[in-house]
Structure formats: C-alpha cells, structure tokens
Amino acid sequence: MRDTTRYEILKDDPPRSPRWLEAVEGLEQAMNRLEELATNDPSSDYYLYSYQADRLIRHLRRTSPRPDEVPLDKSQKKTG
C-alpha cells in the first residue's frame, strides 16, 4: 500500500521564520528529502510538517554555526 500523505518541508530562513520549500508525498520519501536538504546545507534548521495531522513530524537542527554565531578567536582583541 502506497503512502499518499503529503508532507511539507520548511527551512528556517531567517532564524525563527520558517519558509516553505516543497511538499513531498509519503513519509519515507519526505524523511529522505529532509535529510538530503539538511546534509547539503547544515547551517539551517529544517522541519517536516503534516497539515493532515496538524503537527510537526521532524525537526533537524543545524549542525554548523552561522557566520554571526562563530565564537571569536581568543587571540583576537575586542574593539571598542
């Protein structure tokens, strides 16, 4: 039996402002696509949402810091 449930993939862009990317039919295909997107852009959070169930199915947190979140090198002096 084929899963025809539609899942929405969203991306935090900018942070805390999810933006719709695409819809995928079937949970397995949606999970695979979510993993693929997150692997290609580890600097963003991704979400898998089901309108049918009205709930968040999966949230992949970013694995690399955004440029403005990289800690300063201790050898650098603060200005000001």
C-alpha positions in Angstrom: 0.0 0.0 0.0 1.4 3.4 -1.1 1.6 6.3 1.5 -0.1 9.3 -0.2 0.1 11.6 2.8 1.6 14.9 1.8 4.4 16.4 4.0 5.6 20.0 3.9 9.3 20.7 4.2 10.3 24.1 5.7 13.6 25.8 6.4 14.4 28.5 9.0 15.3 31.4 6.8 15.9 33.7 8.6 16.1 32.1 12.0 12.7 31.6 13.7 10.9 32.4 10.4 10.2 29.0 8.7 9.9 29.3 4.9 8.1 26.6 2.8 10.4 24.8 0.4 8.4 21.9 -1.0 5.9 19.2 -0.5 6.7 15.5 -0.7 4.3 12.6 -0.9 4.9 9.7 1.5 6.7 9.7 4.9 9.7 7.8 3.8 10.3 10.0 0.8 9.8 13.1 2.9 12.2 12.0 5.5 14.8 11.1 2.9 14.4 14.5 1.2 14.6 16.3 4.6 17.9 14.5 5.3 19.2 15.4 1.8 18.4 19.1 2.3 20.0 19.2 5.7 23.1 17.5 4.5 23.5 20.0 1.7 23.0 23.0 3.9 24.0 22.2 7.5 23.7 25.9 8.5 19.9 25.9 8.7 17.2 24.2 10.6 14.7 22.1 8.6 11.2 21.0 9.5 8.8 18.2 8.3 5.2 19.1 8.9 1.9 17.3 8.2 -1.1 19.5 7.7 -3.3 16.4 7.7 -2.1 15.5 11.2 -1.6 19.2 12.1 1.7 18.5 13.8 5.5 18.8 13.3 6.8 15.4 12.3 10.5 16.1 12.5 12.9 19.0 13.2 16.5 18.7 12.1 18.7 21.2 13.9 21.6 22.8 12.1 25.0 21.2 12.7 27.3 24.1 11.8 27.1 27.6 13.3 26.0 30.5 11.3 28.8 33.0 10.5 27.5 35.5 13.1 27.5 32.8 15.7 31.1 31.6 15.4 32.9 32.4 18.6 35.7 34.9 18.4 39.2 33.5 18.3 40.7 34.2 21.8 43.8 35.7 20.1 41.6 38.4 18.6 41.1 41.6 20.6 37.6 43.1 21.0 37.2 46.5 19.6 35.5 49.4 21.3 
